[in-house]
Amino acid sequence: MSEEDGDLYDDGLPEGESPEEDGLLLKFIIAAVLLILVYAVATILLAAA
């Protein structure tokens, strides 16, 4: 079972294939988290008002 997990992990994350895509993915994740935080803060402020 651990061997299957290893294969899935290797297929999902090819090492050193395209550093630019990794950076783009990281920026996308950061942007998504910031968007969620802004939405949460706005919701809390509107609920408190």
ZINOR-V646713 format. One record per run of one state. SS is the DSSP state (a for helix, b for strand, c for the rest). FROM is the first residue (numbers start at 1). TO is the last residue. Records with the same first field share a line. If there is no record, write none. Layout:
BEGIN
SS: FROM-TO + FROM-TO
END
This chain:
BEGIN
c: 1-1 + 13-18 + 49-49
a: 2-12 + 19-48
END
